[in-house]
């Protein structure tokens, strides 16, 4: 495997994810424009939250973390052995998520009462139950998507798997525009299932072109039991991360009105750089490190791990600085219209700043978790996430209530929890980390980011238009940051440019 492959794969994944995220923002705008905010939209978002939360658990790394290392080991034995394992796992994996889907559909009213008990009094309980039954089969579709994504990633194919959610967003947009007048809020459920089918078809067609032949086989492969055993801590690790935001929401419900919304909007913007880069880096590194570990090439393993850590620093620190310097203007451009006022913008900005503080911590956990998953250690990432969650809850009570920092305190507590999880991973690892090289990268990146922040601040103060402030500010920030990195000869930047240059 080429030394620069994981960097290129990360760039490809990020580009594809960017396309999908842009369509995602358009989707939200279209839904808000057509349906507004009312009890019916509340019913749909609650119904969509159930399979979508599981989608985040399945699609953002936990399945890959288990499947890819074992598949790599089987492939080392023979291509036939790997195919038998994949077909057997595909069958029992499909059976498992199908049973979950049937269970939730049968007891949909129970689940709605648990996650939205207030709907009984608001009169939208039946709509929520019906919508859950319509959209929950999406879990099976996205389960298949994650399976083919892992197989394609193993062949260094990252663009199609990462861009496929764009089809889901397009399906939502088309259904909302053209079916809402006939089916009302149920048009969104039609869009969800149609989008899931399109995602599956795209990946199956691309996988077939790549020579992947996957079928159903009830023959119980010897490593299936091991796979499901590893999945429990892997799913738990990613599930705890999802639970952390739920805890923030529960605590925020006791603060001033609107606090839950401020955290939601701030987290949505914060998730953009995290989703664009950190997830792609984790997936690409997992493939790379799993291969090196199976080949007993620990020099290559540690080289890619260290490069991944430096790349996470190189991207996350300027993203943090950028969101702090330009965050208020971004919120104004995206959200400040209608009932969303200046005071709401300011509170959302406070939440965004709190979350941004922890971006580097979250980003750096991806290389470490990928390394642990690659060597078959599922428990350490889980323990780190649980430890981080505990720290986050303690600081949420301290900063949110006792010190009365409000949404900024809750978001900051979440960031402290993320950094605590990173600290746990670092202390528990015995990987060879080039600390001096990483410290030098950190110093150069921070210096370049400060130059960038100064340039962006001067630019936004010089222009009156909010649109020019945001888009022009982003462009100025990128140019100044890259130029500063080049002058300082920052190794990650030079490595990245050489990698892209070779490919071009």
SEDRENDREN-985931 format. One record per residue (C-alpha): residue number from 1; x, y, z. Coordinates in pm, 1 decimal. Example, Ala and Ser with C-alpha at 12.3 -4.5 7.8 and 13.67 -1.06 7.14 Angstrom:
BEGIN
{rec 1; {1230.0; -450.0; 780.0}}
{rec 2; {1367.0; -106.0; 714.0}}
END
This chain:
BEGIN
{rec 1; {0.0; 0.0; 0.0}}
{rec 2; {128.5; 343.1; -89.2}}
{rec 3; {245.4; 562.2; 196.5}}
{rec 4; {23.0; 849.3; 92.6}}
{rec 5; {-292.0; 646.3; 27.2}}
{rec 6; {-476.9; 723.5; 350.6}}
{rec 7; {-423.0; 1099.9; 300.9}}
{rec 8; {-569.6; 1082.9; -48.1}}
{rec 9; {-859.1; 868.4; 74.6}}
{rec 10; {-930.9; 1121.8; 349.7}}
{rec 11; {-938.2; 1405.6; 95.1}}
{rec 12; {-1170.0; 1208.9; -135.3}}
{rec 13; {-1404.0; 1119.8; 153.2}}
{rec 14; {-1412.5; 1481.9; 270.3}}
{rec 15; {-1494.7; 1613.9; -77.3}}
{rec 16; {-1780.9; 1365.8; -116.2}}
{rec 17; {-1912.0; 1438.9; 232.9}}
{rec 18; {-1904.0; 1812.6; 160.1}}
{rec 19; {-2137.4; 1759.2; -137.3}}
{rec 20; {-2376.3; 1559.0; 79.4}}
{rec 21; {-2367.8; 1813.2; 366.4}}
{rec 22; {-2448.0; 2103.8; 133.8}}
{rec 23; {-2751.5; 1914.6; 3.2}}
{rec 24; {-2838.0; 1841.5; 365.5}}
{rec 25; {-2859.2; 2211.5; 446.9}}
{rec 26; {-3073.2; 2264.7; 134.5}}
{rec 27; {-3295.5; 1977.7; 247.0}}
{rec 28; {-3349.1; 2140.3; 588.3}}
{rec 29; {-3431.3; 2471.9; 421.9}}
{rec 30; {-3684.8; 2311.8; 185.0}}
{rec 31; {-3856.1; 2118.1; 464.3}}
{rec 32; {-3875.0; 2432.3; 678.5}}
{rec 33; {-4010.7; 2633.4; 385.1}}
{rec 34; {-4285.5; 2382.2; 296.2}}
{rec 35; {-4384.6; 2239.6; 634.2}}
{rec 36; {-4266.1; 2505.2; 879.9}}
{rec 37; {-4248.0; 2404.6; 1246.6}}
{rec 38; {-4562.1; 2246.3; 1388.9}}
{rec 39; {-4684.8; 1929.8; 1562.8}}
{rec 40; {-4673.4; 1732.6; 1235.6}}
{rec 41; {-4308.1; 1816.2; 1169.7}}
{rec 42; {-4236.4; 1733.9; 1533.5}}
{rec 43; {-4393.4; 1391.7; 1473.5}}
{rec 44; {-4177.0; 1328.3; 1167.5}}
{rec 45; {-3850.2; 1437.1; 1329.8}}
{rec 46; {-3915.7; 1212.6; 1628.8}}
{rec 47; {-3997.4; 920.9; 1395.2}}
{rec 48; {-3687.0; 988.2; 1185.2}}
{rec 49; {-3468.3; 1013.7; 1493.8}}
{rec 50; {-3507.2; 643.8; 1574.8}}
{rec 51; {-3353.5; 485.7; 1260.4}}
{rec 52; {-3132.0; 787.6; 1201.7}}
{rec 53; {-2963.9; 752.3; 1541.0}}
{rec 54; {-2888.5; 389.9; 1457.8}}
{rec 55; {-2764.8; 508.9; 1117.3}}
{rec 56; {-2513.1; 730.6; 1294.6}}
{rec 57; {-2399.8; 435.3; 1502.6}}
{rec 58; {-2370.3; 204.2; 1199.5}}
{rec 59; {-2257.6; 444.6; 931.2}}
{rec 60; {-2000.2; 653.5; 1114.5}}
{rec 61; {-1745.0; 391.4; 1199.1}}
{rec 62; {-1861.7; 127.4; 1445.0}}
{rec 63; {-1942.1; -141.1; 1186.8}}
{rec 64; {-1624.8; -69.3; 989.5}}
{rec 65; {-1423.2; -82.4; 1311.4}}
{rec 66; {-1524.7; -446.0; 1361.6}}
{rec 67; {-1563.2; -575.5; 1007.0}}
{rec 68; {-1254.6; -435.3; 832.5}}
{rec 69; {-982.3; -581.8; 1060.8}}
{rec 70; {-1137.4; -932.6; 1053.8}}
{rec 71; {-1205.2; -916.7; 678.7}}
{rec 72; {-842.7; -809.0; 624.8}}
{rec 73; {-719.7; -1112.2; 818.6}}
{rec 74; {-944.3; -1346.0; 620.2}}
{rec 75; {-835.8; -1192.3; 292.4}}
{rec 76; {-476.2; -1259.1; 385.9}}
{rec 77; {-567.7; -1629.1; 401.4}}
{rec 78; {-744.1; -1621.6; 64.5}}
{rec 79; {-993.7; -1418.6; -136.9}}
{rec 80; {-1238.2; -1710.6; -116.2}}
{rec 81; {-1217.8; -1719.6; 264.5}}
{rec 82; {-1285.7; -1344.9; 284.5}}
{rec 83; {-1585.6; -1377.6; 51.2}}
{rec 84; {-1732.6; -1664.7; 253.9}}
{rec 85; {-1694.4; -1461.4; 572.0}}
{rec 86; {-1850.8; -1150.0; 413.8}}
{rec 87; {-2150.1; -1341.4; 272.8}}
{rec 88; {-2212.8; -1521.1; 600.7}}
{rec 89; {-2188.8; -1200.9; 803.0}}
{rec 90; {-2409.7; -1015.1; 553.3}}
{rec 91; {-2680.9; -1277.4; 601.2}}
{rec 92; {-2684.6; -1278.0; 981.4}}
{rec 93; {-2633.7; -902.0; 999.4}}
{rec 94; {-2938.2; -853.8; 775.0}}
{rec 95; {-3135.4; -1097.2; 989.0}}
{rec 96; {-3045.7; -905.8; 1306.9}}
{rec 97; {-3140.5; -559.1; 1181.3}}
{rec 98; {-3456.6; -702.9; 1022.3}}
{rec 99; {-3565.4; -844.7; 1358.0}}
{rec 100; {-3497.1; -507.6; 1521.8}}
{rec 101; {-3701.9; -336.1; 1250.9}}
{rec 102; {-3999.1; -571.8; 1291.5}}
{rec 103; {-3985.9; -532.1; 1671.1}}
{rec 104; {-3989.9; -151.6; 1653.7}}
{rec 105; {-4270.3; -148.7; 1394.2}}
{rec 106; {-4487.5; -376.8; 1609.1}}
{rec 107; {-4429.1; -173.0; 1924.1}}
{rec 108; {-4399.3; 171.6; 1763.2}}
{rec 109; {-4656.6; 324.5; 1999.9}}
{rec 110; {-4445.9; 215.8; 2299.8}}
{rec 111; {-4128.4; 376.4; 2160.2}}
{rec 112; {-4308.6; 702.6; 2079.1}}
{rec 113; {-4446.6; 717.2; 2433.3}}
{rec 114; {-4089.8; 678.2; 2566.3}}
{rec 115; {-3913.1; 938.7; 2351.3}}
{rec 116; {-4202.9; 1184.6; 2308.3}}
{rec 117; {-4460.2; 1137.9; 2588.6}}
{rec 118; {-4595.8; 1488.3; 2531.8}}
{rec 119; {-4737.4; 1389.6; 2192.0}}
{rec 120; {-5032.4; 1215.9; 2356.0}}
{rec 121; {-5166.3; 1550.9; 2479.2}}
{rec 122; {-5067.2; 1747.1; 2165.6}}
{rec 123; {-5275.0; 1525.1; 1935.8}}
{rec 124; {-4993.7; 1415.2; 1704.3}}
{rec 125; {-4926.1; 1080.8; 1869.7}}
{rec 126; {-5093.4; 868.8; 1600.7}}
{rec 127; {-4909.0; 1050.9; 1322.6}}
{rec 128; {-4578.1; 987.1; 1499.1}}
{rec 129; {-4657.5; 615.6; 1538.1}}
{rec 130; {-4756.2; 584.7; 1171.3}}
{rec 131; {-4441.9; 767.0; 1061.1}}
{rec 132; {-4220.4; 542.8; 1273.9}}
{rec 133; {-4372.1; 238.1; 1103.5}}
{rec 134; {-4312.9; 394.0; 761.4}}
{rec 135; {-3954.5; 513.9; 804.7}}
{rec 136; {-3799.3; 250.8; 1031.3}}
{rec 137; {-3731.2; 1.3; 746.0}}
{rec 138; {-3465.6; 255.5; 645.7}}
{rec 139; {-3252.5; 82.9; 910.7}}
{rec 140; {-3223.4; -227.9; 688.6}}
{rec 141; {-3131.1; -17.4; 386.8}}
{rec 142; {-2865.9; 183.4; 569.6}}
{rec 143; {-2731.9; -139.6; 719.6}}
{rec 144; {-2669.5; -266.8; 368.4}}
{rec 145; {-2516.7; 67.1; 273.6}}
{rec 146; {-2268.0; 41.7; 561.7}}
{rec 147; {-2179.9; -313.0; 458.4}}
{rec 148; {-2100.1; -221.7; 98.0}}
{rec 149; {-1923.5; 93.2; 217.6}}
{rec 150; {-1681.5; -117.9; 419.8}}
{rec 151; {-1612.9; -348.5; 123.9}}
{rec 152; {-1554.2; -54.5; -109.5}}
{rec 153; {-1331.2; 120.8; 145.2}}
{rec 154; {-1120.0; -195.6; 157.1}}
{rec 155; {-1055.7; -143.4; -214.0}}
{rec 156; {-961.9; 221.8; -155.1}}
{rec 157; {-1293.7; 341.2; -298.0}}
{rec 158; {-1416.7; 624.2; -77.0}}
{rec 159; {-1597.8; 876.1; -296.4}}
{rec 160; {-1911.0; 678.8; -391.1}}
{rec 161; {-1978.3; 546.4; -36.9}}
{rec 162; {-1931.3; 895.1; 111.0}}
{rec 163; {-2139.5; 1077.4; -151.5}}
{rec 164; {-2431.1; 831.7; -143.8}}
{rec 165; {-2613.6; 1020.6; 138.7}}
{rec 166; {-2655.7; 1300.7; -117.0}}
{rec 167; {-2913.3; 1075.8; -284.9}}
{rec 168; {-3107.4; 1061.1; 42.6}}
{rec 169; {-3106.1; 1440.4; 67.4}}
{rec 170; {-3213.2; 1474.2; -296.6}}
{rec 171; {-3496.2; 1228.6; -236.8}}
{rec 172; {-3614.8; 1431.4; 62.3}}
{rec 173; {-3604.5; 1752.6; -142.5}}
{rec 174; {-3795.6; 1605.8; -439.2}}
{rec 175; {-4056.7; 1436.8; -219.2}}
{rec 176; {-4115.1; 1755.5; -20.2}}
{rec 177; {-4149.7; 1967.7; -334.1}}
{rec 178; {-4368.6; 1737.1; -543.5}}
{rec 179; {-4549.5; 1495.6; -310.2}}
{rec 180; {-4634.4; 1709.6; -7.9}}
{rec 181; {-4949.4; 1845.0; -168.6}}
{rec 182; {-5082.3; 1488.6; -203.2}}
{rec 183; {-4948.6; 1309.4; 104.1}}
{rec 184; {-4870.5; 1591.1; 347.4}}
{rec 185; {-4606.3; 1509.1; 607.7}}
{rec 186; {-4599.6; 1146.6; 488.7}}
{rec 187; {-4418.4; 1269.5; 176.8}}
{rec 188; {-4106.2; 1294.3; 391.8}}
{rec 189; {-4139.6; 928.4; 490.9}}
{rec 190; {-4164.1; 837.7; 122.4}}
{rec 191; {-3852.5; 1045.2; 59.2}}
{rec 192; {-3663.4; 865.6; 337.7}}
{rec 193; {-3734.6; 515.0; 206.3}}
{rec 194; {-3680.7; 616.0; -159.1}}
{rec 195; {-3348.4; 774.6; -67.4}}
{rec 196; {-3239.7; 461.9; 117.5}}
{rec 197; {-3321.5; 243.6; -183.7}}
{rec 198; {-3124.0; 474.6; -413.5}}
{rec 199; {-2823.1; 459.7; -178.5}}
{rec 200; {-2828.4; 80.5; -179.5}}
{rec 201; {-2864.6; 56.7; -558.8}}
{rec 202; {-2576.4; 298.5; -617.0}}
{rec 203; {-2341.7; 104.5; -391.3}}
{rec 204; {-2445.7; -236.6; -528.0}}
{rec 205; {-2382.8; -122.2; -885.9}}
{rec 206; {-2045.7; 27.2; -795.7}}
{rec 207; {-1950.2; -279.1; -589.1}}
{rec 208; {-2039.7; -508.3; -882.2}}
{rec 209; {-1816.1; -301.0; -1106.8}}
{rec 210; {-1535.7; -347.3; -855.6}}
{rec 211; {-1577.5; -723.7; -871.2}}
{rec 212; {-1747.3; -759.8; -532.2}}
{rec 213; {-1985.9; -1056.9; -527.7}}
{rec 214; {-2191.9; -1070.4; -209.7}}
{rec 215; {-2485.0; -1304.6; -150.3}}
{rec 216; {-2688.8; -1464.7; 126.6}}
{rec 217; {-2534.8; -1764.7; 297.3}}
{rec 218; {-2673.0; -1920.8; 616.5}}
{rec 219; {-2351.9; -2117.5; 657.8}}
{rec 220; {-2223.7; -1997.6; 995.4}}
{rec 221; {-1867.2; -1882.6; 937.9}}
{rec 222; {-1632.7; -1952.9; 1227.5}}
{rec 223; {-1560.5; -1582.0; 1283.4}}
{rec 224; {-1923.1; -1462.7; 1296.3}}
{rec 225; {-1944.8; -1513.5; 1671.5}}
{rec 226; {-1623.7; -1316.6; 1721.4}}
{rec 227; {-1758.4; -1038.5; 1498.4}}
{rec 228; {-2079.8; -991.2; 1693.9}}
{rec 229; {-1888.7; -1013.8; 2020.4}}
{rec 230; {-1665.9; -726.2; 1906.0}}
{rec 231; {-1966.1; -528.6; 1782.3}}
{rec 232; {-2111.0; -488.1; 2130.1}}
{rec 233; {-1832.5; -261.4; 2267.6}}
{rec 234; {-1788.9; -93.0; 1926.0}}
{rec 235; {-2157.0; -0.4; 1900.7}}
{rec 236; {-2155.0; 97.7; 2267.6}}
{rec 237; {-1857.4; 327.9; 2209.8}}
{rec 238; {-2034.7; 519.1; 1935.0}}
{rec 239; {-2366.6; 497.4; 2119.0}}
{rec 240; {-2227.3; 667.3; 2427.7}}
{rec 241; {-2114.2; 953.7; 2203.9}}
{rec 242; {-2472.8; 995.7; 2083.6}}
{rec 243; {-2596.0; 974.0; 2441.5}}
{rec 244; {-2374.0; 1264.9; 2542.4}}
{rec 245; {-2576.7; 1508.3; 2331.2}}
{rec 246; {-2898.2; 1369.0; 2483.2}}
{rec 247; {-2759.7; 1444.5; 2830.7}}
{rec 248; {-2682.8; 1801.9; 2721.3}}
{rec 249; {-3038.6; 1834.4; 2592.7}}
{rec 250; {-3190.8; 1707.4; 2917.4}}
{rec 251; {-2984.0; 1948.6; 3127.9}}
{rec 252; {-3053.8; 2237.0; 2886.6}}
{rec 253; {-3427.5; 2180.7; 2930.0}}
{rec 254; {-3390.0; 2320.7; 3283.4}}
{rec 255; {-3222.5; 2641.4; 3159.0}}
{rec 256; {-3380.3; 2945.8; 2992.8}}
{rec 257; {-3622.5; 2885.1; 2707.8}}
{rec 258; {-3452.6; 2815.4; 2376.0}}
{rec 259; {-3141.9; 2657.5; 2528.1}}
{rec 260; {-3208.3; 2319.5; 2364.7}}
{rec 261; {-3242.1; 2488.8; 2025.7}}
{rec 262; {-2922.6; 2690.6; 2073.6}}
{rec 263; {-2729.8; 2373.1; 2149.0}}
{rec 264; {-2886.4; 2195.6; 1850.3}}
{rec 265; {-2803.3; 2472.1; 1601.7}}
{rec 266; {-2455.1; 2523.5; 1742.7}}
{rec 267; {-2385.7; 2151.3; 1725.5}}
{rec 268; {-2511.0; 2132.4; 1364.8}}
{rec 269; {-2254.0; 2390.8; 1253.9}}
{rec 270; {-1983.2; 2233.7; 1469.0}}
{rec 271; {-2049.5; 1894.0; 1309.8}}
{rec 272; {-1962.1; 2024.8; 961.9}}
{rec 273; {-1579.6; 2016.5; 996.2}}
{rec 274; {-1605.3; 1708.4; 1218.3}}
{rec 275; {-1813.0; 1521.4; 960.8}}
{rec 276; {-1615.0; 1648.1; 664.1}}
{rec 277; {-1273.5; 1552.2; 793.1}}
{rec 278; {-1254.2; 1352.3; 1117.0}}
{rec 279; {-1485.8; 1070.6; 1009.1}}
{rec 280; {-1310.5; 1038.7; 673.3}}
{rec 281; {-971.0; 1033.4; 842.9}}
{rec 282; {-1087.8; 762.4; 1082.4}}
{rec 283; {-1227.4; 541.7; 804.4}}
{rec 284; {-922.7; 582.6; 580.3}}
{rec 285; {-680.4; 516.2; 865.9}}
{rec 286; {-874.6; 209.9; 979.0}}
{rec 287; {-828.2; 51.2; 635.3}}
{rec 288; {-460.9; 150.2; 623.8}}
{rec 289; {-372.6; 41.8; 977.2}}
{rec 290; {-564.9; -285.8; 950.0}}
{rec 291; {-365.2; -379.4; 641.6}}
{rec 292; {-33.9; -293.5; 801.0}}
{rec 293; {-120.2; -483.9; 1119.3}}
{rec 294; {-227.6; -795.9; 927.6}}
{rec 295; {99.2; -780.0; 730.2}}
{rec 296; {301.5; -732.2; 1053.6}}
{rec 297; {438.7; -408.1; 905.4}}
{rec 298; {451.9; -202.3; 1224.6}}
{rec 299; {680.0; 61.2; 1069.0}}
{rec 300; {406.6; 141.7; 817.5}}
{rec 301; {145.6; 120.0; 1095.5}}
{rec 302; {318.5; 379.0; 1314.0}}
{rec 303; {409.8; 600.6; 1019.0}}
{rec 304; {45.2; 632.9; 909.5}}
{rec 305; {-74.6; 671.6; 1269.1}}
{rec 306; {164.6; 961.0; 1332.2}}
{rec 307; {80.5; 1122.0; 998.8}}
{rec 308; {-289.7; 1085.3; 1084.8}}
{rec 309; {-239.7; 1258.1; 1420.3}}
{rec 310; {-52.7; 1547.0; 1257.0}}
{rec 311; {-315.1; 1576.1; 984.0}}
{rec 312; {-591.2; 1592.2; 1248.5}}
{rec 313; {-403.8; 1878.3; 1417.6}}
{rec 314; {-342.5; 2052.1; 1084.5}}
{rec 315; {-715.6; 2059.6; 999.5}}
{rec 316; {-888.5; 2089.0; 1337.8}}
{rec 317; {-702.8; 2383.9; 1494.3}}
{rec 318; {-767.0; 2632.4; 1208.9}}
{rec 319; {-1126.4; 2505.5; 1190.9}}
{rec 320; {-1164.5; 2585.5; 1561.4}}
{rec 321; {-1015.7; 2932.9; 1518.2}}
{rec 322; {-1227.8; 2993.1; 1209.2}}
{rec 323; {-1553.7; 2905.2; 1385.3}}
{rec 324; {-1465.4; 3136.2; 1675.3}}
{rec 325; {-1368.8; 3431.8; 1452.7}}
{rec 326; {-1639.5; 3387.6; 1187.1}}
{rec 327; {-1900.8; 3183.3; 1374.5}}
{rec 328; {-2143.6; 3465.6; 1450.7}}
{rec 329; {-2152.4; 3574.8; 1086.3}}
{rec 330; {-2207.9; 3215.0; 972.7}}
{rec 331; {-2503.8; 3181.2; 1210.9}}
{rec 332; {-2648.6; 3511.5; 1091.0}}
{rec 333; {-2622.7; 3399.4; 728.7}}
{rec 334; {-2770.6; 3053.4; 785.5}}
{rec 335; {-3036.1; 3114.0; 1049.0}}
{rec 336; {-3115.4; 3477.8; 1132.3}}
{rec 337; {-3445.9; 3533.7; 960.1}}
{rec 338; {-3809.9; 3527.3; 1064.5}}
{rec 339; {-3846.0; 3444.2; 1432.2}}
{rec 340; {-3472.2; 3378.6; 1478.8}}
{rec 341; {-3348.6; 3707.2; 1623.4}}
{rec 342; {-3016.0; 3871.4; 1712.3}}
{rec 343; {-3031.8; 3744.6; 2070.5}}
{rec 344; {-3082.9; 3389.3; 1940.2}}
{rec 345; {-2781.2; 3433.3; 1713.0}}
{rec 346; {-2565.3; 3539.2; 2006.0}}
{rec 347; {-2671.2; 3244.5; 2225.5}}
{rec 348; {-2616.4; 2998.6; 1940.1}}
{rec 349; {-2272.2; 3150.2; 1886.6}}
{rec 350; {-2187.1; 3092.6; 2253.5}}
{rec 351; {-2283.5; 2726.7; 2211.0}}
{rec 352; {-2076.4; 2701.6; 1891.5}}
{rec 353; {-1769.0; 2847.7; 2063.3}}
{rec 354; {-1807.5; 2601.3; 2350.0}}
{rec 355; {-1825.9; 2306.3; 2110.8}}
{rec 356; {-1541.5; 2441.4; 1894.5}}
{rec 357; {-1299.1; 2436.6; 2186.5}}
{rec 358; {-1310.5; 2057.7; 2181.8}}
{rec 359; {-1283.6; 2005.9; 1803.9}}
{rec 360; {-913.8; 1912.2; 1814.5}}
{rec 361; {-979.7; 1668.4; 2096.9}}
{rec 362; {-1261.5; 1499.5; 1902.4}}
{rec 363; {-1053.6; 1493.4; 1582.2}}
{rec 364; {-751.3; 1336.9; 1753.2}}
{rec 365; {-957.6; 1055.2; 1901.1}}
{rec 366; {-1020.0; 923.5; 1547.2}}
{rec 367; {-658.7; 817.0; 1471.9}}
{rec 368; {-620.9; 662.6; 1817.4}}
{rec 369; {-953.0; 474.8; 1797.7}}
{rec 370; {-868.8; 352.4; 1447.6}}
{rec 371; {-537.1; 217.6; 1580.3}}
{rec 372; {-706.8; 34.1; 1867.1}}
{rec 373; {-976.2; -107.0; 1636.5}}
{rec 374; {-711.3; -217.6; 1384.2}}
{rec 375; {-534.8; -430.4; 1646.7}}
{rec 376; {-865.1; -577.2; 1765.8}}
{rec 377; {-900.7; -377.1; 2089.1}}
{rec 378; {-1267.8; -274.0; 2116.8}}
{rec 379; {-1280.1; -212.2; 2491.8}}
{rec 380; {-1030.2; 74.6; 2522.4}}
{rec 381; {-1223.9; 306.6; 2284.3}}
{rec 382; {-1545.4; 222.0; 2471.2}}
{rec 383; {-1386.8; 291.7; 2810.1}}
{rec 384; {-1247.2; 621.1; 2682.3}}
{rec 385; {-1591.3; 730.2; 2564.7}}
{rec 386; {-1753.7; 634.1; 2896.5}}
{rec 387; {-1479.0; 818.2; 3084.9}}
{rec 388; {-1526.1; 1126.4; 2866.1}}
{rec 389; {-1903.3; 1115.9; 2917.0}}
{rec 390; {-1861.8; 1103.0; 3294.5}}
{rec 391; {-1627.7; 1402.9; 3289.9}}
{rec 392; {-1868.6; 1585.6; 3058.5}}
{rec 393; {-2164.0; 1535.4; 3293.6}}
{rec 394; {-1966.0; 1657.0; 3595.3}}
{rec 395; {-1855.3; 1973.9; 3416.2}}
{rec 396; {-2204.5; 2026.1; 3269.7}}
{rec 397; {-2345.2; 2049.4; 3622.4}}
{rec 398; {-2051.8; 2264.1; 3737.6}}
{rec 399; {-2043.4; 2508.6; 3444.4}}
{rec 400; {-2409.0; 2501.9; 3343.5}}
{rec 401; {-2570.0; 2526.7; 3685.7}}
{rec 402; {-2326.0; 2620.7; 3961.2}}
{rec 403; {-2127.6; 2876.4; 3758.3}}
{rec 404; {-2435.6; 2970.9; 3551.2}}
{rec 405; {-2254.0; 2971.3; 3216.3}}
{rec 406; {-2568.4; 2846.5; 3043.5}}
{rec 407; {-2539.0; 2692.1; 2695.4}}
{rec 408; {-2173.7; 2797.0; 2669.8}}
{rec 409; {-2103.4; 2601.3; 2988.2}}
{rec 410; {-2284.1; 2289.6; 2859.7}}
{rec 411; {-2106.8; 2300.6; 2522.7}}
{rec 412; {-1771.5; 2360.7; 2692.8}}
{rec 413; {-1838.9; 2068.3; 2926.8}}
{rec 414; {-1893.8; 1848.7; 2619.9}}
{rec 415; {-1557.3; 1966.1; 2481.1}}
{rec 416; {-1381.8; 1893.4; 2811.1}}
{rec 417; {-1533.2; 1545.4; 2801.9}}
{rec 418; {-1398.5; 1491.6; 2449.1}}
{rec 419; {-1050.0; 1597.3; 2555.1}}
{rec 420; {-1073.3; 1369.9; 2860.7}}
{rec 421; {-1153.2; 1079.5; 2628.5}}
{rec 422; {-848.9; 1164.9; 2417.3}}
{rec 423; {-630.5; 1176.5; 2729.6}}
{rec 424; {-757.4; 830.6; 2829.9}}
{rec 425; {-676.7; 687.3; 2485.0}}
{rec 426; {-329.1; 837.8; 2492.0}}
{rec 427; {-247.7; 708.0; 2839.9}}
{rec 428; {-378.0; 359.0; 2761.0}}
{rec 429; {-190.8; 325.7; 2431.0}}
{rec 430; {154.1; 182.1; 2384.4}}
{rec 431; {179.2; 297.1; 2022.7}}
{rec 432; {501.1; 464.6; 1912.6}}
{rec 433; {410.4; 832.5; 1894.2}}
{rec 434; {668.5; 1082.1; 1767.8}}
{rec 435; {599.1; 1345.1; 2033.2}}
{rec 436; {866.3; 1593.0; 1922.7}}
{rec 437; {740.7; 1591.1; 1564.2}}
{rec 438; {381.8; 1638.3; 1679.7}}
{rec 439; {473.9; 1926.6; 1913.6}}
{rec 440; {655.1; 2101.1; 1625.9}}
{rec 441; {346.7; 2052.4; 1406.5}}
{rec 442; {127.3; 2194.1; 1684.3}}
{rec 443; {342.3; 2507.8; 1720.2}}
{rec 444; {348.7; 2574.6; 1345.6}}
{rec 445; {-24.3; 2511.6; 1306.7}}
{rec 446; {-115.0; 2742.0; 1597.3}}
{rec 447; {110.6; 3015.2; 1454.0}}
{rec 448; {-44.9; 2985.3; 1107.4}}
{rec 449; {-394.5; 2981.7; 1260.9}}
{rec 450; {-326.2; 3307.9; 1448.4}}
{rec 451; {-214.7; 3474.4; 1124.6}}
{rec 452; {-531.9; 3342.9; 963.6}}
{rec 453; {-751.9; 3473.8; 1246.0}}
{rec 454; {-598.3; 3820.7; 1222.4}}
{rec 455; {-647.7; 3834.6; 844.1}}
{rec 456; {-1009.0; 3715.7; 863.8}}
{rec 457; {-1092.6; 3965.2; 1139.9}}
{rec 458; {-947.6; 4255.4; 938.9}}
{rec 459; {-1134.1; 4140.3; 627.4}}
{rec 460; {-1476.5; 4106.8; 790.6}}
{rec 461; {-1441.7; 4447.2; 956.9}}
{rec 462; {-1363.6; 4602.0; 616.7}}
{rec 463; {-1673.0; 4474.8; 428.0}}
{rec 464; {-2039.1; 4542.7; 516.6}}
{rec 465; {-2208.3; 4248.8; 337.6}}
{rec 466; {-2268.2; 3941.9; 553.7}}
{rec 467; {-2243.2; 3714.2; 248.9}}
{rec 468; {-1903.5; 3856.0; 151.3}}
{rec 469; {-1790.3; 3843.4; 513.8}}
{rec 470; {-1861.9; 3468.3; 530.6}}
{rec 471; {-1756.9; 3342.2; 188.6}}
{rec 472; {-1479.4; 3596.2; 143.4}}
{rec 473; {-1360.8; 3540.4; 499.2}}
{rec 474; {-1339.9; 3164.7; 445.1}}
{rec 475; {-1140.5; 3216.9; 123.8}}
{rec 476; {-904.0; 3466.7; 288.6}}
{rec 477; {-858.8; 3233.2; 584.3}}
{rec 478; {-768.3; 2936.1; 363.7}}
{rec 479; {-520.7; 3135.6; 155.1}}
{rec 480; {-346.8; 3291.7; 456.4}}
{rec 481; {-335.9; 2963.7; 650.0}}
{rec 482; {-193.5; 2764.6; 359.5}}
{rec 483; {56.9; 3039.0; 275.8}}
{rec 484; {170.7; 3059.9; 638.4}}
{rec 485; {200.1; 2682.0; 655.8}}
{rec 486; {409.8; 2680.9; 340.0}}
{rec 487; {641.5; 2953.1; 471.1}}
{rec 488; {682.6; 2764.3; 799.2}}
{rec 489; {733.9; 2438.7; 603.7}}
{rec 490; {471.1; 2262.4; 809.2}}
{rec 491; {518.4; 1890.3; 736.4}}
{rec 492; {148.9; 1792.9; 709.1}}
{rec 493; {84.6; 2066.3; 454.2}}
{rec 494; {389.1; 1972.0; 245.2}}
{rec 495; {293.3; 1602.9; 266.0}}
{rec 496; {-66.3; 1680.0; 163.4}}
{rec 497; {37.1; 1896.8; -132.8}}
{rec 498; {283.2; 1634.5; -258.8}}
{rec 499; {17.0; 1363.4; -227.1}}
{rec 500; {-244.3; 1556.6; -423.3}}
{rec 501; {20.7; 1664.4; -675.6}}
{rec 502; {119.2; 1303.1; -742.8}}
{rec 503; {-241.5; 1201.1; -794.5}}
{rec 504; {-310.5; 1492.1; -1030.2}}
END
